[in-house]
Amino acid sequence: MAAKRARQLNSYYRALGEGSYEEFTPPMVDTPSGNYLTIALEEFASGKIDYHYRA
């Protein structure tokens, strides 16, 4: 899940550079990190993202 969210953040920042970012969710935590995986893990740790595993 963290890797998927990191890819979403990567898409957000790429679109932000191009000027069209409306369809992507921005980071939900304030962090000095520029690493997308770190940002995703911080979002999970802060409870901003919830997931349910389906077996």
Contacts in CASP RR format, 6 or more apart in sequence:
PFRMAT RR
TARGET T0000
AUTHOR 0000-0000-0000
METHOD contacts of the structure
MODEL  1
MAAKRARQLNSYYRALGEGSYEEFTPPMVDTPSGNYLTIALEEFASGKID
YHYRA
1 44 0 8 1.000
1 49 0 8 1.000
1 51 0 8 1.000
2 37 0 8 1.000
2 40 0 8 1.000
2 41 0 8 1.000
2 44 0 8 1.000
3 37 0 8 1.000
3 40 0 8 1.000
5 40 0 8 1.000
5 43 0 8 1.000
5 44 0 8 1.000
5 49 0 8 1.000
6 36 0 8 1.000
6 37 0 8 1.000
6 39 0 8 1.000
6 40 0 8 1.000
7 36 0 8 1.000
8 24 0 8 1.000
8 25 0 8 1.000
9 27 0 8 1.000
9 36 0 8 1.000
9 39 0 8 1.000
9 40 0 8 1.000
10 36 0 8 1.000
11 24 0 8 1.000
12 21 0 8 1.000
12 24 0 8 1.000
12 25 0 8 1.000
12 26 0 8 1.000
12 27 0 8 1.000
13 36 0 8 1.000
15 21 0 8 1.000
15 23 0 8 1.000
15 24 0 8 1.000
27 39 0 8 1.000
27 43 0 8 1.000
28 43 0 8 1.000
28 46 0 8 1.000
28 48 0 8 1.000
28 49 0 8 1.000
29 39 0 8 1.000
29 42 0 8 1.000
29 43 0 8 1.000
29 46 0 8 1.000
29 48 0 8 1.000
31 38 0 8 1.000
31 39 0 8 1.000
31 42 0 8 1.000
33 39 0 8 1.000
33 42 0 8 1.000
40 49 0 8 1.000
43 49 0 8 1.000
END
